[in-house]
Amino acid sequence: MSAVPVIAAVDGSEDSLRALDWALEAARRRVAPLRVVHVRQYAAWGQADILVAGPPDDSGDPVLDEVRDCLAGLPDLPTVEYVAVEGVPGAVLPELGADAQLLILGSRGRGGFASLLLGSNSVAAARDTPCPVVVVPRPGREVHAERPAEPGRRVVVGLHVDSPDDGVLGFAFAEASLLGARLQVIAAYPWPVQTWTAPGQLVPPPIDQVAVESETRVLAEGFLDPLRAQYPGVDAAAEALPGDAAGHLVALSAGADLVVVGRHRRRLLAPTRMLGSVTQAVLLHAASPVAVVPSGPVEE
Protein backbone atom coordinates (compact mmCIF):
# COMPACT_ATOMS: atom_id res chain seq x y z
CA MET A 1 0.00 0.00 0.00
CA SER A 2 1.26 3.48 -0.86
CA ALA A 3 1.28 6.03 1.94
CA VAL A 4 1.00 8.93 -0.53
CA PRO A 5 -2.69 9.89 -0.70
CA VAL A 6 -5.11 10.60 -3.50
CA ILE A 7 -6.85 13.92 -2.78
CA ALA A 8 -10.49 14.63 -3.62
CA ALA A 9 -11.51 18.29 -3.38
CA VAL A 10 -15.16 18.67 -2.36
CA ASP A 11 -17.47 21.62 -1.77
CA GLY A 12 -20.88 19.94 -1.57
CA SER A 13 -21.71 20.45 -5.25
CA GLU A 14 -22.77 17.63 -7.57
CA ASP A 15 -19.59 18.20 -9.57
CA SER A 16 -17.40 17.59 -6.53
CA LEU A 17 -19.32 14.44 -5.57
CA ARG A 18 -18.69 13.04 -9.07
CA ALA A 19 -15.02 13.87 -8.59
CA LEU A 20 -15.16 12.07 -5.22
CA ASP A 21 -16.42 8.90 -6.93
CA TRP A 22 -13.55 9.08 -9.43
CA ALA A 23 -11.02 9.69 -6.64
CA LEU A 24 -12.35 6.74 -4.65
CA GLU A 25 -11.77 4.40 -7.59
CA ALA A 26 -8.32 5.91 -8.20
CA ALA A 27 -7.36 5.29 -4.56
CA ARG A 28 -8.59 1.69 -4.78
CA ARG A 29 -6.58 1.06 -7.96
CA ARG A 30 -3.43 2.43 -6.32
CA VAL A 31 -4.10 0.82 -2.91
CA ALA A 32 -3.59 4.32 -1.50
CA PRO A 33 -5.35 6.36 1.21
CA LEU A 34 -7.99 8.85 0.19
CA ARG A 35 -7.83 12.39 1.58
CA VAL A 36 -11.10 14.33 1.27
CA VAL A 37 -10.45 18.08 1.45
CA HIS A 38 -12.92 20.93 1.84
CA VAL A 39 -11.45 24.41 1.44
CA ARG A 40 -13.71 26.90 3.21
CA GLN A 41 -13.23 30.09 1.27
CA TYR A 42 -12.53 33.42 2.91
CA ALA A 43 -15.08 36.18 2.63
CA ALA A 44 -14.72 38.47 -0.35
CA TRP A 45 -12.91 41.06 1.76
CA GLY A 46 -10.27 38.57 3.00
CA GLN A 47 -6.63 39.21 2.13
CA ALA A 48 -5.98 36.07 0.12
CA ASP A 49 -2.48 37.14 -0.84
CA ILE A 50 -1.47 37.15 2.82
CA LEU A 51 -3.71 34.51 4.43
CA VAL A 52 -3.38 31.56 2.07
CA ALA A 53 -4.59 28.81 4.39
CA GLY A 54 -5.71 28.33 7.96
CA PRO A 55 -5.05 25.31 10.19
CA PRO A 56 -6.79 21.99 9.38
CA ASP A 57 -10.13 21.55 11.12
CA ASP A 58 -12.28 18.49 10.49
CA SER A 59 -14.96 19.20 13.09
CA GLY A 60 -18.32 20.78 12.44
CA ASP A 61 -18.05 20.86 8.65
CA PRO A 62 -21.40 20.00 6.97
CA VAL A 63 -19.72 19.31 3.61
CA LEU A 64 -17.40 16.71 5.12
CA ASP A 65 -20.28 15.30 7.17
CA GLU A 66 -22.21 14.76 3.93
CA VAL A 67 -19.22 12.99 2.38
CA ARG A 68 -18.90 10.75 5.44
CA ASP A 69 -22.54 9.75 5.03
CA CYS A 70 -22.01 9.05 1.31
CA LEU A 71 -19.00 6.80 1.95
CA ALA A 72 -20.31 5.04 5.05
CA GLY A 73 -20.80 1.33 4.45
CA LEU A 74 -19.22 1.21 0.99
CA PRO A 75 -17.30 -2.02 0.31
CA ASP A 76 -13.52 -2.01 -0.18
CA LEU A 77 -13.26 1.49 1.25
CA PRO A 78 -9.64 2.67 1.49
CA THR A 79 -8.33 4.54 4.48
CA VAL A 80 -10.11 7.92 4.38
CA GLU A 81 -8.92 11.15 5.99
CA TYR A 82 -11.16 14.21 6.19
CA VAL A 83 -9.53 17.65 6.19
CA ALA A 84 -11.15 21.09 6.37
CA VAL A 85 -8.94 24.09 5.58
CA GLU A 86 -9.71 27.79 5.45
CA GLY A 87 -8.36 29.83 2.58
CA VAL A 88 -8.69 30.52 -1.12
CA PRO A 89 -9.24 27.21 -3.00
CA GLY A 90 -7.20 28.26 -6.03
CA ALA A 91 -4.18 28.83 -3.77
CA VAL A 92 -4.72 26.12 -1.15
CA LEU A 93 -5.40 23.14 -3.43
CA PRO A 94 -2.08 23.37 -5.34
CA GLU A 95 -0.27 23.60 -2.00
CA LEU A 96 -2.02 20.48 -0.68
CA GLY A 97 -1.17 18.62 -3.90
CA ALA A 98 2.55 18.85 -3.12
CA ASP A 99 2.40 15.57 -1.18
CA ALA A 100 -0.25 13.70 -3.18
CA GLN A 101 -0.31 11.17 -6.01
CA LEU A 102 -3.30 12.83 -7.62
CA LEU A 103 -5.62 15.77 -7.03
CA ILE A 104 -9.16 15.24 -8.34
CA LEU A 105 -11.86 17.89 -8.54
CA GLY A 106 -14.96 18.71 -10.53
CA SER A 107 -14.92 21.03 -13.51
CA ARG A 108 -17.02 23.53 -11.55
CA GLY A 109 -17.95 24.20 -7.96
CA ARG A 110 -20.74 26.15 -6.30
CA GLY A 111 -19.53 29.65 -7.14
CA GLY A 112 -19.46 31.74 -10.29
CA PHE A 113 -21.83 31.65 -13.23
CA ALA A 114 -23.78 28.45 -13.87
CA SER A 115 -23.10 28.66 -17.61
CA LEU A 116 -19.30 28.47 -17.24
CA LEU A 117 -17.78 25.22 -18.50
CA LEU A 118 -14.72 25.41 -16.27
CA GLY A 119 -14.36 27.06 -12.87
CA SER A 120 -11.48 29.28 -11.80
CA ASN A 121 -10.40 26.89 -9.03
CA SER A 122 -10.15 24.02 -11.51
CA VAL A 123 -8.02 26.16 -13.80
CA ALA A 124 -5.73 27.23 -10.93
CA ALA A 125 -5.33 23.67 -9.65
CA ALA A 126 -4.58 22.27 -13.12
CA ARG A 127 -2.04 25.05 -13.74
CA ASP A 128 -0.20 25.18 -10.40
CA THR A 129 -0.39 21.82 -8.60
CA PRO A 130 2.89 19.85 -8.42
CA CYS A 131 1.12 16.50 -8.86
CA PRO A 132 -1.14 15.42 -11.76
CA VAL A 133 -4.65 16.90 -11.58
CA VAL A 134 -7.77 15.14 -12.86
CA VAL A 135 -10.75 17.36 -13.72
CA VAL A 136 -14.06 15.48 -13.94
CA PRO A 137 -16.57 17.17 -16.28
CA ARG A 138 -20.31 17.38 -15.94
CA PRO A 139 -22.16 14.58 -17.74
CA GLY A 140 -23.83 15.24 -21.05
CA ARG A 141 -21.07 17.13 -22.84
CA GLU A 142 -21.54 16.56 -26.54
CA VAL A 143 -18.50 16.21 -28.78
CA HIS A 144 -18.30 15.57 -32.49
CA ALA A 145 -16.66 12.16 -32.89
CA GLU A 146 -15.14 11.67 -36.34
CA ARG A 147 -15.47 7.90 -36.03
CA PRO A 148 -17.34 5.56 -33.69
CA ALA A 149 -15.40 4.60 -30.58
CA GLU A 150 -14.14 1.04 -30.35
CA PRO A 151 -15.53 -1.00 -27.44
CA GLY A 152 -13.52 -1.44 -24.27
CA ARG A 153 -11.68 0.82 -21.86
CA ARG A 154 -9.51 3.48 -23.43
CA VAL A 155 -7.03 6.17 -22.38
CA VAL A 156 -6.13 8.94 -24.85
CA VAL A 157 -2.91 10.96 -24.67
CA GLY A 158 -1.53 13.76 -26.81
CA LEU A 159 2.10 13.55 -27.98
CA HIS A 160 4.08 16.47 -29.41
CA VAL A 161 6.80 14.71 -31.39
CA ASP A 162 8.92 17.90 -31.60
CA SER A 163 9.12 18.20 -27.79
CA PRO A 164 7.82 15.02 -26.12
CA ASP A 165 7.29 14.96 -22.37
CA ASP A 166 8.29 11.66 -20.76
CA GLY A 167 6.22 12.45 -17.67
CA VAL A 168 3.00 12.79 -19.64
CA LEU A 169 3.54 9.58 -21.61
CA GLY A 170 4.63 7.69 -18.49
CA PHE A 171 1.52 8.79 -16.61
CA ALA A 172 -0.71 7.74 -19.52
CA PHE A 173 0.90 4.28 -19.68
CA ALA A 174 0.59 3.86 -15.91
CA GLU A 175 -3.09 4.83 -15.93
CA ALA A 176 -3.85 2.53 -18.86
CA SER A 177 -2.14 -0.30 -16.97
CA LEU A 178 -4.15 0.36 -13.80
CA LEU A 179 -7.40 0.58 -15.74
CA GLY A 180 -6.70 -2.41 -17.97
CA ALA A 181 -7.29 -0.08 -20.92
CA ARG A 182 -5.68 0.33 -24.29
CA LEU A 183 -3.74 3.51 -24.92
CA GLN A 184 -4.47 5.75 -27.90
CA VAL A 185 -1.53 8.06 -28.60
CA ILE A 186 -2.35 11.04 -30.82
CA ALA A 187 0.50 12.82 -32.59
CA ALA A 188 -0.92 15.75 -34.58
CA TYR A 189 1.05 17.47 -37.33
CA PRO A 190 0.23 20.85 -38.93
CA TRP A 191 -1.64 20.51 -42.21
CA PRO A 192 -2.24 22.04 -44.67
CA VAL A 193 1.04 23.96 -44.73
CA GLN A 194 1.03 27.14 -46.80
CA THR A 195 3.85 29.40 -47.91
CA TRP A 196 3.74 33.14 -48.57
CA THR A 197 5.36 34.12 -51.87
CA ALA A 198 4.04 37.65 -52.33
CA PRO A 199 1.60 39.96 -50.55
CA GLY A 200 -1.80 38.31 -50.66
CA GLN A 201 -0.52 35.23 -52.48
CA LEU A 202 -0.40 31.74 -50.96
CA VAL A 203 0.89 28.62 -52.67
CA PRO A 204 0.95 25.05 -51.43
CA PRO A 205 4.47 23.98 -50.40
CA PRO A 206 6.32 21.13 -52.14
CA ILE A 207 5.72 18.82 -49.16
CA ASP A 208 4.25 15.34 -49.40
CA GLN A 209 1.59 14.85 -46.73
CA VAL A 210 2.05 11.09 -46.77
CA ALA A 211 5.74 11.56 -46.00
CA VAL A 212 5.00 13.99 -43.15
CA GLU A 213 2.43 11.63 -41.66
CA SER A 214 4.79 8.66 -41.96
CA GLU A 215 7.66 10.56 -40.31
CA THR A 216 5.39 11.72 -37.48
CA ARG A 217 4.26 8.17 -36.83
CA VAL A 218 7.83 6.83 -36.88
CA LEU A 219 8.91 9.47 -34.35
CA ALA A 220 5.93 8.69 -32.12
CA GLU A 221 6.61 4.95 -32.19
CA GLY A 222 10.21 5.60 -31.17
CA PHE A 223 9.05 7.46 -28.05
CA LEU A 224 6.60 4.69 -27.16
CA ASP A 225 8.96 1.70 -27.44
CA PRO A 226 10.74 2.16 -24.05
CA LEU A 227 7.39 2.51 -22.27
CA ARG A 228 5.97 -0.53 -24.04
CA ALA A 229 8.85 -2.50 -22.56
CA GLN A 230 8.09 -1.06 -19.12
CA TYR A 231 4.33 -1.75 -19.41
CA PRO A 232 4.09 -4.93 -21.52
CA GLY A 233 0.42 -5.39 -20.69
CA VAL A 234 -0.62 -2.07 -22.26
CA ASP A 235 -1.80 -2.13 -25.87
CA ALA A 236 -0.50 1.24 -27.11
CA ALA A 237 -1.01 2.46 -30.66
CA ALA A 238 0.24 5.73 -32.16
CA GLU A 239 -1.86 7.69 -34.64
CA ALA A 240 -0.54 10.56 -36.75
CA LEU A 241 -3.40 12.93 -37.54
CA PRO A 242 -3.39 16.20 -39.51
CA GLY A 243 -4.51 19.52 -38.10
CA ASP A 244 -5.62 20.67 -34.68
CA ALA A 245 -4.39 18.54 -31.75
CA ALA A 246 -7.05 19.87 -29.37
CA GLY A 247 -9.85 19.04 -31.79
CA HIS A 248 -8.65 15.46 -32.19
CA LEU A 249 -8.29 14.92 -28.43
CA VAL A 250 -11.75 16.37 -27.71
CA ALA A 251 -13.34 14.21 -30.43
CA LEU A 252 -11.64 11.08 -29.10
CA SER A 253 -12.75 11.86 -25.53
CA ALA A 254 -16.19 10.47 -26.39
CA GLY A 255 -16.37 7.13 -24.62
CA ALA A 256 -12.82 7.38 -23.22
CA ASP A 257 -12.01 6.69 -19.58
CA LEU A 258 -9.42 9.47 -19.47
CA VAL A 259 -7.67 12.03 -21.69
CA VAL A 260 -4.10 12.87 -20.65
CA VAL A 261 -2.47 16.18 -21.58
CA GLY A 262 0.63 18.02 -20.43
CA ARG A 263 0.91 21.39 -18.85
CA HIS A 264 2.67 24.03 -20.93
CA ARG A 265 6.39 23.42 -20.45
CA ARG A 266 8.17 26.24 -18.65
CA ARG A 267 11.21 27.67 -20.39
CA LEU A 268 14.14 29.70 -19.18
CA LEU A 269 12.88 32.91 -20.78
CA ALA A 270 9.20 32.13 -20.10
CA PRO A 271 9.10 30.64 -16.59
CA THR A 272 5.47 31.48 -15.80
CA ARG A 273 3.15 28.51 -15.25
CA MET A 274 0.62 28.18 -18.07
CA LEU A 275 -1.82 25.52 -19.17
CA GLY A 276 -1.25 25.96 -22.89
CA SER A 277 -3.91 26.40 -25.56
CA VAL A 278 -4.38 22.67 -26.29
CA THR A 279 -4.76 21.76 -22.61
CA GLN A 280 -7.16 24.66 -22.02
CA ALA A 281 -9.35 23.61 -24.96
CA VAL A 282 -9.42 19.96 -23.86
CA LEU A 283 -10.38 20.94 -20.30
CA LEU A 284 -13.19 23.10 -21.62
CA HIS A 285 -14.70 20.67 -24.09
CA ALA A 286 -13.71 17.03 -23.44
CA ALA A 287 -16.51 14.63 -22.56
CA SER A 288 -14.28 12.46 -20.35
CA PRO A 289 -12.18 13.22 -17.27
CA VAL A 290 -8.96 15.03 -18.17
CA ALA A 291 -5.61 14.51 -16.44
CA VAL A 292 -3.21 17.47 -16.59
CA VAL A 293 0.33 16.30 -15.90
CA PRO A 294 3.03 18.75 -14.78
CA SER A 295 5.76 19.35 -17.31
CA GLY A 296 9.41 18.51 -16.91
CA PRO A 297 12.13 20.90 -15.70
CA VAL A 298 12.76 24.29 -17.27
CA GLU A 299 14.40 24.01 -20.67
CA GLU A 300 17.60 25.94 -21.23
C-alpha positions, 0 to 999 in steps of 0.5 A: 500500500502506498502512503502517498494519498489521493486527494479529492476536493469537495465543496458539496456540489454535484460536480465535486461528488462526481469527482469524489467517486472518481477519486475513490476508484483511483485510490482503490486502484493504487491501494492508497489512502484517500484524503477528502479536502474541503477548502472553506473560502474566505469572505470576499474582503479577505486578504488572500495574498497574505492569508493563504490557508488556515489550520486543518479543522475536520470538526463541524463541517457540513460538507465533510459530514455529507461525504462521510454519510455518502461513503459510510458502508461502501465495500472495499473502502480505502483509508479515508482522511477528512480535512477542512482548511480555510483559505482561497481554493485556487491557492490552497489546493495546489499547495495540498497537492505537493504531497499527493499522487493525484488531485481530483476535482470537478470542472465547476464548484458552487460559485461563479456563473452556472453557464461556465464550462470550467471554474477558476479553481479548476483552472488554478489547480490544473495550472499550479499543482505539483502532482497530476490533476484530474478534472471530472466534467459534468455529464452530457457534454456533446463532442463531435466524434469523427469515427465511432469509438471502439468498445472497451476501456480506453485512455487517450494521450496527446504527444508532441513529437517535436518536444515530447514529455516523458512524464505525460507519456509515463503517466498515460501508460501507468493509468492505462495499466491500472485501468486495464485499458488500451492507450491511444496516442495522438500525434498531430502534425500541422496541415495544410502547410502554406507558404507566402510568396508575395503579398496576398498570395499563398501557394501550397508547399512542395511537401508530401503529406504522406511523407509527413504523416509517416515521419510523425508516426515513426517518431511517435513509435520511437518514443513509445517503445521504451514505455511498451517494454516497461508496461508490456500489458498495455496495448499502445497504438500511435496515430498521426493525424493532420490539423488541430491537436485539441480538436482530435483529443476532444473528439476522441474523448467520447467514450474514453475513460481518461484524456491525458495532456501536459501542462505548458512546459516552462522555459528559461525565458518564459518561466510562468506557469501556463496551461497551454492552448491545447490543454485549455481547450481539452479541459473546456470541451472534453466529454471524459475526465482530463488529467493534466500532468506537470511538465518537466524541468525548465528548458535551457 
